[in-house]
Amino acid sequence: MVTATVGPTSPLASASFPSLAPSPASPTSGTAASQPGGDPIVKRVYAYAHGFLSDENSFKGRHLQQFLASRNAHLHLLNLNGGVGEGMGGISYSRGLAAIRALYDKEGGREGNVKLTLVGSSLGGYVAARFAELYPEAVEKLVLFCPGFDLQARWPRRLGGAAMRAWMKEGHRDFEARQGVVRVPWSFIEDGCQHPPFPSYTAPALIIHGLRDEVVPVETTTVSLLEQAGGQLKEWTQVVLVDDDHGLTQPATLAVASGAILDFLQIPAPAGDPDENGAGEEGEGQGAVSAADHIEVEAKLALPEDRRALEESILAAGGELKCTVIMTDIYWDLGGEAFSLSNVWLRQRSGVWELKVPAVEGERPNTQTIACYREINDVRDIATWLVNAFPTQLGRLHHLPLAKMLAAAGAHPIASYTTRRSKFVIRTTDDDKKKGSDEGRKSQSHKLCVDIDETSFGFGLVEVEELVAGHGDIPAAKARIQHCAHELLGLAEIDDVVRGKLERYILLHNPAHHQRLVRQGVFKS
């Protein structure tokens, strides 16, 4: 969706807030209770659904289980193949759905205090998405690895018409698996055809897909899925594309996936963990800075006409392309534009609430060439911050969950667009001796993210950013960003403010609002 026009025919106008993005639940278990911001305490349950010709002992499932265990989160490994003795040939879509439902009931779902976060690979990704479609009240979020959508079209293309007819005639087909030959009955296909090719889930979803996938072509995600229902699923789905095949087990892929999952699921780090984002040296998080509460120091620069030359400069500077991300942002405001005129930006990024507020009190953003914002991701913290900052509009609604609170206050969308982002990382090391620091002090490594963005409304730019833990780190981060942009990448000196994506969108779609923001000192003329 490109336009944010709100009228009788607008899908944004007719949709209720709770359906736009289910409020993330608290990781605490127990019965429903009131929290700041009004969000109930529920029991969050994580589960992994394996793929075709696999089982609950799959490598990826075990890897993710161990990784999440290091973050104090338990991942249940489901068996989609049926009962004991069935083997891998017993897999079916219906059995997969039944396995998820059994876990949900076992964990107390019938009492209404359980929310599932479903992680699925290939066929298991489809089953997870289908369960979220059938039981939207039960699912909080989805993480899907190369999800096996569009069964009816893919299998004939993969095997050919003659092989499909032989499978149907004989009633079974033998497949080669790591453990040997697996016989799969034709009923597997019949069962799959009882389900839609693309589930219409409404839970926020993160899809990680390999660009070299020959089993489920990447176009199944980037084209077919995201174009379903007129592109509506774009609002709910963030896609991360990596240089890998269907297995998605390369170390670099697992590192990118780990960081993306932590950011998407907003799983906090254990106390005292030196790498709070948990993604490790090669992950997509920001080292020792928690992604849940950090200061974002960022410069926006014009996208050069020769994009390839820019990418070559990034690689020559030691940068590395981590992944490509496709995401949709919807920005929300109150009547009278109370949020935006206060330089407060509330958005849903692929269905997940995020809040960006000024990191330096009293700083006029229209005078800054490098912006500094604090990002708040926890839905309860967002609600509490907004209630405290806007008591007149929201104080009487403090007991409501964030989405219902905003709906009751008459919040409305002011922008909606999709971005395709190429994510690069450049690592720099301080030379402390040249800076006159104490002899023997260890150099510190810093990670700068260089994002090349292209939007659905025809605008592109480059963002160079670093996450820092405190205000005292901001000046040095600004210097590193300046050096990276000018000296390493050969971009113009950062001496002027380049309009960001949101500012350019508002300028194009609502010039009167843009002028009010200029007069308020939020945007530069």
C-alpha positions as CSV (number, residue, x, y, z in Angstrom):
1,M,0.0,0.0,0.0
2,V,1.4,3.4,-1.0
3,T,-1.2,5.9,0.0
4,A,-2.3,6.7,3.5
5,T,-5.6,8.4,2.4
6,V,-8.3,7.7,5.0
7,G,-11.8,7.7,3.6
8,P,-14.8,5.4,3.3
9,T,-13.0,3.1,0.9
10,S,-9.6,3.1,2.6
11,P,-8.6,-0.3,4.1
12,L,-6.8,1.6,6.9
13,A,-10.0,3.5,7.7
14,S,-12.2,0.3,7.9
15,A,-9.7,-1.8,9.8
16,S,-9.7,-1.8,13.6
17,F,-6.5,-1.2,15.5
18,P,-6.3,-4.6,17.2
19,S,-6.5,-6.3,13.7
20,L,-3.7,-4.2,12.4
21,A,-1.1,-5.5,14.9
22,P,-1.9,-7.8,17.8
23,S,-0.2,-6.4,20.9
24,P,2.8,-8.4,21.9
25,A,2.2,-10.3,25.2
26,S,4.3,-10.2,28.3
27,P,6.8,-13.1,28.6
28,T,5.5,-13.7,32.1
29,S,3.2,-16.6,32.6
30,G,0.0,-16.5,34.6
31,T,-3.5,-15.3,34.3
32,A,-4.6,-12.1,32.6
33,A,-3.9,-9.0,34.7
34,S,-3.5,-5.3,34.3
35,Q,-0.1,-3.8,33.3
36,P,1.0,-0.3,32.6
37,G,-0.5,0.4,29.2
38,G,-3.3,-2.0,29.9
39,D,-1.7,-5.1,28.2
40,P,-2.5,-8.3,29.9
41,I,0.1,-10.7,31.3
42,V,-0.2,-13.9,29.3
43,K,1.9,-17.0,28.8
44,R,4.1,-16.9,25.8
45,V,4.8,-20.2,24.2
46,Y,7.4,-20.7,21.4
47,A,7.1,-23.7,19.0
48,Y,9.0,-25.0,16.0
49,A,7.4,-26.8,13.1
50,H,9.8,-28.8,10.9
51,G,9.6,-29.3,7.1
52,F,8.9,-32.2,4.7
53,L,11.0,-35.3,5.1
54,S,12.2,-34.1,8.5
55,D,11.2,-34.4,12.2
56,E,11.5,-32.8,15.6
57,N,15.3,-33.6,15.6
58,S,16.1,-31.4,12.6
59,F,19.3,-29.4,12.7
60,K,17.6,-26.1,12.3
61,G,15.1,-26.8,15.1
62,R,17.8,-27.9,17.5
63,H,20.0,-24.9,16.6
64,L,17.2,-22.5,17.3
65,Q,16.2,-24.3,20.5
66,Q,19.7,-24.0,21.8
67,F,20.0,-20.4,20.7
68,L,16.7,-19.3,22.3
69,A,17.5,-21.2,25.5
70,S,20.5,-18.9,25.8
71,R,18.0,-16.1,26.0
72,N,15.9,-17.9,28.6
73,A,13.2,-18.8,26.1
74,H,12.1,-22.4,25.5
75,L,11.3,-23.6,22.0
76,H,9.1,-26.6,21.8
77,L,10.0,-28.9,18.9
78,L,6.9,-30.3,17.3
79,N,6.4,-33.6,15.4
80,L,4.2,-33.1,12.3
81,N,4.5,-36.7,11.3
82,G,1.8,-38.2,13.5
83,G,2.0,-40.6,16.3
84,V,4.8,-42.9,17.4
85,G,6.0,-45.2,14.6
86,E,4.5,-43.2,11.8
87,G,7.9,-41.9,10.6
88,M,8.6,-39.0,8.2
89,G,6.2,-40.4,5.6
90,G,3.3,-39.7,8.0
91,I,3.6,-36.0,7.6
92,S,0.5,-34.1,6.6
93,Y,-0.9,-30.6,6.9
94,S,-3.7,-31.7,9.1
95,R,-1.4,-33.5,11.4
96,G,0.8,-30.4,11.6
97,L,-2.2,-28.3,12.6
98,A,-3.3,-30.9,15.1
99,A,0.2,-30.9,16.7
100,I,0.2,-27.1,17.2
101,R,-3.4,-27.2,18.6
102,A,-2.4,-30.0,21.0
103,L,0.5,-27.9,22.3
104,Y,-1.7,-24.8,22.6
105,D,-4.3,-26.8,24.6
106,K,-1.7,-28.4,26.8
107,E,-0.2,-25.0,27.7
108,G,-3.5,-23.7,28.8
109,G,-4.8,-22.1,25.6
110,R,-8.4,-23.0,26.4
111,E,-8.2,-20.7,29.4
112,G,-7.4,-17.8,27.1
113,N,-4.0,-16.8,28.6
114,V,-1.7,-18.3,26.1
115,K,-0.1,-16.7,23.0
116,L,1.9,-18.8,20.5
117,T,5.0,-17.6,18.6
118,L,5.3,-20.1,15.8
119,V,8.5,-20.8,14.0
120,G,8.3,-23.0,10.9
121,S,10.5,-24.2,8.1
122,S,9.3,-25.0,4.6
123,L,6.1,-27.1,5.0
124,G,6.2,-26.3,8.7
125,G,6.2,-22.6,7.8
126,Y,3.0,-23.1,5.8
127,V,1.4,-25.0,8.6
128,A,2.3,-22.2,11.1
129,A,0.8,-19.6,8.9
130,R,-2.3,-21.6,8.2
131,F,-2.8,-22.2,12.0
132,A,-2.4,-18.4,12.5
133,E,-5.2,-17.9,9.9
134,L,-7.5,-20.4,11.5
135,Y,-6.8,-19.4,15.1
136,P,-5.8,-15.7,15.0
137,E,-6.5,-15.2,18.7
138,A,-3.9,-17.9,19.6
139,V,-0.9,-16.6,17.6
140,E,1.2,-13.6,18.5
141,K,3.9,-13.7,15.9
142,L,5.3,-15.9,13.1
143,V,8.8,-16.6,12.0
144,L,8.9,-18.5,8.7
145,F,11.9,-20.0,6.9
146,C,11.3,-20.5,3.2
147,P,7.6,-21.2,3.8
148,G,6.1,-23.8,1.5
149,F,3.3,-21.8,0.1
150,D,1.5,-22.6,-3.1
151,L,1.5,-26.4,-2.9
152,Q,-0.8,-27.0,-5.8
153,A,1.4,-25.1,-8.2
154,R,4.8,-26.0,-6.9
155,W,4.6,-29.8,-6.7
156,P,3.7,-30.3,-10.4
157,R,6.4,-27.9,-11.5
158,R,8.9,-29.7,-9.2
159,L,8.2,-33.3,-10.2
160,G,6.4,-33.0,-13.6
161,G,3.0,-34.2,-14.7
162,A,4.0,-37.8,-15.3
163,A,5.5,-38.3,-11.9
164,M,2.4,-36.7,-10.2
165,R,0.1,-39.0,-12.1
166,A,2.2,-42.0,-11.2
167,W,2.2,-41.0,-7.5
168,M,-1.6,-40.7,-7.6
169,K,-2.1,-44.0,-9.4
170,E,0.3,-46.0,-7.2
171,G,-1.0,-44.3,-4.0
172,H,2.5,-43.5,-2.8
173,R,5.9,-42.2,-3.8
174,D,9.4,-42.9,-2.5
175,F,11.7,-39.9,-1.6
176,E,15.4,-39.9,-0.8
177,A,16.0,-38.4,2.7
178,R,19.1,-38.2,4.9
179,Q,17.9,-41.2,6.9
180,G,17.1,-43.3,3.8
181,V,14.1,-43.8,1.5
182,V,10.8,-42.4,2.8
183,R,7.5,-43.5,1.4
184,V,4.9,-40.7,1.3
185,P,1.2,-41.6,0.5
186,W,-0.8,-39.7,-2.1
187,S,-3.1,-38.6,0.7
188,F,-0.4,-36.0,1.6
189,I,-1.2,-34.2,-1.6
190,E,-4.9,-34.6,-1.2
191,D,-4.7,-33.2,2.3
192,G,-2.7,-30.3,1.2
193,C,-5.2,-29.4,-1.5
194,Q,-7.8,-28.9,1.2
195,H,-6.0,-25.8,2.3
196,P,-5.5,-22.5,0.5
197,P,-2.2,-21.9,-1.3
198,F,-1.5,-18.7,0.7
199,P,-2.9,-18.4,4.2
200,S,-4.3,-15.0,5.1
201,Y,-2.8,-14.6,8.5
202,T,-3.0,-11.4,10.5
203,A,-0.2,-12.0,12.9
204,P,3.1,-10.0,12.4
205,A,5.4,-12.3,10.4
206,L,9.1,-12.5,9.7
207,I,10.0,-14.5,6.6
208,I,13.6,-15.5,5.9
209,H,14.1,-16.8,2.4
210,G,17.2,-18.0,0.5
211,L,17.9,-16.3,-2.9
212,R,19.1,-19.7,-4.2
213,D,16.2,-21.7,-3.0
214,E,15.2,-24.3,-5.7
215,V,12.5,-26.1,-3.6
216,V,10.4,-23.1,-2.8
217,P,11.5,-20.3,-5.3
218,V,12.1,-17.0,-3.6
219,E,9.4,-15.5,-5.9
220,T,6.8,-17.5,-4.0
221,T,7.5,-15.0,-1.1
222,T,8.6,-11.8,-2.8
223,V,5.9,-11.8,-5.5
224,S,3.1,-14.4,-5.0
225,L,2.7,-14.0,-1.2
226,L,3.1,-10.3,-0.9
227,E,0.7,-9.7,-3.8
228,Q,-2.1,-11.7,-2.2
229,A,-5.3,-9.7,-1.3
230,G,-4.0,-6.7,-3.2
231,G,-0.8,-6.5,-1.2
232,Q,-2.6,-6.5,2.2
233,L,-0.1,-9.1,3.6
234,K,2.7,-6.5,3.2
235,E,1.4,-4.7,6.2
236,W,2.0,-7.8,8.3
237,T,5.1,-9.3,6.8
238,Q,8.8,-8.5,6.9
239,V,11.0,-10.4,4.4
240,V,14.7,-11.0,4.8
241,L,16.5,-12.3,1.8
242,V,19.9,-14.1,2.2
243,D,22.4,-15.7,-0.1
244,D,21.6,-19.3,0.7
245,D,19.6,-22.3,-0.6
246,H,16.5,-23.9,0.9
247,G,18.3,-25.4,3.9
248,L,19.2,-21.9,5.3
249,T,21.9,-23.5,7.4
250,Q,25.0,-21.6,6.4
251,P,26.7,-20.0,9.4
252,A,26.2,-16.5,8.0
253,T,22.5,-17.2,7.4
254,L,22.0,-18.5,10.9
255,A,23.8,-15.4,12.3
256,V,21.6,-13.1,10.3
257,A,18.5,-15.1,11.2
258,S,19.4,-15.1,14.9
259,G,19.7,-11.3,15.1
260,A,16.6,-10.8,13.0
261,I,14.6,-13.1,15.2
262,L,15.7,-11.4,18.4
263,D,14.8,-8.0,17.1
264,F,11.5,-9.2,15.7
265,L,10.4,-11.2,18.8
266,Q,11.9,-8.6,21.2
267,I,13.4,-11.2,23.4
268,P,15.5,-9.5,26.2
269,A,19.0,-10.6,26.9
270,P,19.9,-12.4,30.2
271,A,21.2,-10.1,32.9
272,G,24.9,-9.5,32.6
273,D,25.2,-10.8,29.0
274,P,28.1,-8.9,27.4
275,D,26.4,-9.3,23.9
276,E,22.9,-8.2,24.8
277,N,21.5,-8.6,21.3
278,G,22.6,-12.2,21.2
279,A,23.4,-12.2,17.6
280,G,27.2,-12.7,18.1
281,E,30.0,-11.2,16.1
282,E,28.3,-11.8,12.7
283,G,24.7,-11.2,13.8
284,E,22.4,-8.3,12.8
285,G,22.1,-6.8,16.2
286,Q,24.3,-4.1,17.6
287,G,26.9,-5.7,19.7
288,A,26.8,-4.7,23.4
289,V,23.9,-2.3,22.8
290,S,20.4,-3.7,23.6
291,A,18.1,-3.4,20.6
292,A,15.2,-3.0,23.1
293,D,16.4,0.4,24.4
294,H,19.1,2.2,22.6
295,I,20.0,5.5,21.0
296,E,20.1,5.5,17.2
297,V,22.6,7.9,15.7
298,E,21.9,8.3,12.1
299,A,22.8,10.3,9.0
300,K,20.7,10.4,5.9
301,L,22.5,11.0,2.6
302,A,21.3,11.3,-1.0
303,L,21.4,8.1,-3.0
304,P,24.0,8.5,-5.8
305,E,22.9,7.8,-9.4
306,D,25.5,5.1,-9.7
307,R,24.4,2.7,-7.0
308,R,26.7,0.0,-8.1
309,A,29.7,2.3,-7.5
310,L,28.4,3.0,-4.0
311,E,28.1,-0.7,-3.2
312,E,31.7,-1.3,-4.5
313,S,32.9,1.5,-2.2
314,I,31.2,-0.1,0.7
315,L,32.8,-3.5,0.0
316,A,36.2,-1.8,-0.6
317,A,35.9,-0.2,2.9
318,G,35.6,-3.7,4.4
319,G,31.8,-3.7,4.4
320,E,29.7,-6.8,3.9
321,L,26.2,-7.2,2.5
322,K,24.2,-9.0,5.2
323,C,20.8,-9.3,3.6
324,T,18.0,-7.6,1.8
325,V,14.9,-6.6,3.8
326,I,11.4,-5.8,2.5
327,M,9.2,-4.1,5.1
328,T,6.1,-1.9,5.3
329,D,5.9,1.0,7.7
330,I,2.6,2.6,8.8
331,Y,3.0,5.8,10.9
332,W,0.2,6.9,13.2
333,D,-0.8,10.2,14.8
334,L,-3.4,11.8,17.0
335,G,-5.9,14.5,16.0
336,G,-4.1,17.8,15.6
337,E,-1.0,15.9,14.7
338,A,0.1,15.9,18.3
339,F,2.7,13.1,17.9
340,S,4.5,14.4,14.8
341,L,4.5,18.1,15.9
342,S,6.2,16.9,19.0
343,N,8.8,15.0,16.9
344,V,7.4,11.7,18.2
345,W,7.0,8.9,15.6
346,L,4.8,5.9,16.3
347,R,4.9,3.3,13.6
348,Q,4.0,-0.3,12.9
349,R,6.9,-2.0,11.0
350,S,5.4,-5.1,9.3
351,G,2.8,-5.2,12.1
352,V,5.1,-4.6,15.1
353,W,4.8,-1.4,17.1
354,E,7.8,0.8,17.5
355,L,8.3,4.3,18.9
356,K,11.1,6.8,18.1
357,V,11.5,9.8,20.3
358,P,14.3,12.5,20.6
359,A,17.3,11.3,22.4
360,V,18.5,14.7,23.4
361,E,15.9,16.9,25.1
362,G,15.5,20.3,23.6
363,E,17.5,19.5,20.4
364,R,15.9,21.0,17.3
365,P,15.9,18.3,14.7
366,N,15.8,20.8,11.8
367,T,19.2,22.0,12.7
368,Q,20.9,18.6,13.0
369,T,22.7,16.9,10.1
370,I,23.0,13.7,12.1
371,A,19.9,12.8,14.0
372,C,19.7,11.0,17.4
373,Y,16.6,9.1,18.5
374,R,15.7,6.7,21.2
375,E,13.8,3.7,20.0
376,I,11.3,2.0,22.2
377,N,10.1,-1.5,21.2
378,D,8.2,-3.0,24.1
379,V,4.5,-2.4,23.6
380,R,3.9,-1.7,27.3
381,D,6.8,0.8,27.4
382,I,5.4,2.5,24.3
383,A,2.0,2.8,25.9
384,T,3.4,4.2,29.2
385,W,5.6,6.7,27.4
386,L,2.8,8.0,25.3
387,V,0.4,8.3,28.3
388,N,3.0,10.3,30.2
389,A,3.9,12.5,27.3
390,F,0.3,13.2,26.1
391,P,-1.9,13.0,29.3
392,T,-4.6,15.2,27.9
393,Q,-5.3,12.9,24.9
394,L,-4.4,9.6,26.5
395,G,-4.4,9.8,30.2
396,R,-8.0,8.7,30.6
397,L,-7.3,5.6,28.4
398,H,-4.2,4.4,30.3
399,H,-5.9,1.2,31.3
400,L,-6.4,0.0,27.7
401,P,-3.9,-2.0,25.6
402,L,-1.9,0.1,23.2
403,A,-3.9,-0.6,20.1
404,K,-7.3,-0.1,21.8
405,M,-6.0,3.0,23.5
406,L,-5.0,4.6,20.2
407,A,-8.3,3.6,18.5
408,A,-10.3,5.2,21.4
409,A,-8.2,8.4,21.0
410,G,-9.0,8.6,17.3
411,A,-5.4,7.9,16.1
412,H,-5.1,7.7,12.3
413,P,-2.4,6.8,9.8
414,I,-0.4,9.6,8.2
415,A,2.0,7.5,6.0
416,S,2.2,4.0,4.6
417,Y,4.9,2.7,2.3
418,T,7.1,-0.3,1.6
419,T,10.9,-0.2,1.6
420,R,13.4,-2.6,0.0
421,R,16.6,-2.2,2.0
422,S,20.1,-3.6,1.3
423,K,21.8,-3.9,4.6
424,F,25.6,-3.6,4.8
425,V,27.8,-3.6,7.9
426,I,31.2,-1.8,8.2
427,R,33.3,-2.5,11.2
428,T,35.7,0.1,12.5
429,T,38.3,0.1,15.3
430,D,39.4,3.1,17.4
431,D,43.0,3.9,17.2
432,D,43.4,5.0,20.8
433,K,47.0,5.9,20.7
434,K,46.5,8.4,17.9
435,K,43.7,9.9,20.0
436,G,46.1,10.4,22.8
437,S,44.4,7.9,25.1
438,D,46.2,6.1,27.9
439,E,48.9,3.7,27.0
440,G,47.7,0.1,26.9
441,R,44.0,0.9,26.6
442,K,42.3,-1.6,24.3
443,S,40.9,-0.5,21.0
444,Q,37.1,-0.8,20.7
445,S,35.3,-2.2,17.7
446,H,32.3,-0.4,16.4
447,K,29.7,-1.6,13.9
448,L,28.2,0.9,11.4
449,C,25.2,-0.1,9.4
450,V,24.9,1.3,5.9
451,D,21.4,0.9,4.5
452,I,20.5,1.6,0.9
453,D,16.7,2.1,0.8
454,E,14.3,2.3,-2.1
455,T,10.7,3.0,-1.4
456,S,7.4,2.1,-3.1
457,F,6.8,5.8,-3.8
458,G,9.9,6.2,-5.9
459,F,12.3,7.7,-3.3
460,G,15.8,6.4,-2.4
461,L,18.5,7.3,0.1
462,V,21.4,6.0,2.1
463,E,21.4,5.8,5.9
464,V,24.5,5.4,7.9
465,E,23.8,4.6,11.6
466,E,25.3,3.3,14.8
467,L,23.5,2.3,18.0
468,V,25.0,3.5,21.2
469,A,24.1,2.9,24.8
470,G,24.2,6.4,26.3
471,H,24.3,10.1,25.5
472,G,28.1,10.2,26.2
473,D,28.7,8.0,23.2
474,I,26.9,10.2,20.7
475,P,29.7,12.6,19.8
476,A,32.1,9.8,18.9
477,A,29.4,8.0,17.0
478,K,28.7,11.1,15.0
479,A,32.4,11.4,14.1
480,R,32.6,7.8,13.0
481,I,29.5,8.3,10.8
482,Q,31.0,11.4,9.3
483,H,34.2,9.6,8.6
484,C,32.5,6.6,7.1
485,A,30.2,8.6,4.8
486,H,32.8,11.0,3.6
487,E,36.2,9.3,3.7
488,L,35.3,5.7,3.2
489,L,32.3,5.8,0.9
490,G,33.1,9.0,-0.9
491,L,29.7,10.5,-0.3
492,A,29.2,14.2,0.1
493,E,30.2,15.9,3.3
494,I,27.4,15.7,5.8
495,D,26.8,19.5,5.9
496,D,23.1,19.6,5.1
497,V,19.9,17.8,6.1
498,V,18.7,15.2,3.6
499,R,15.0,14.5,3.8
500,G,14.3,11.0,5.1
501,K,11.7,8.6,3.7
502,L,8.9,9.7,6.0
503,E,9.6,13.4,5.5
504,R,9.6,13.0,1.7
505,Y,6.3,11.0,1.9
506,I,4.6,13.7,3.9
507,L,5.9,16.4,1.6
508,L,4.4,14.6,-1.4
509,H,1.1,13.5,0.1
510,N,0.3,16.2,2.6
511,P,2.2,19.4,1.9
512,A,0.1,21.3,4.5
513,H,1.1,18.9,7.3
514,H,4.7,19.2,6.1
515,Q,4.6,23.0,6.4
516,R,3.3,22.8,9.9
517,L,6.2,20.5,10.8
518,V,8.6,22.9,9.2
519,R,7.2,25.8,11.3
520,Q,7.4,23.7,14.4
521,G,11.1,23.0,13.8
522,V,10.7,19.3,13.2
523,F,11.5,19.3,9.5
524,K,13.9,21.7,7.7
525,S,12.4,23.9,5.0
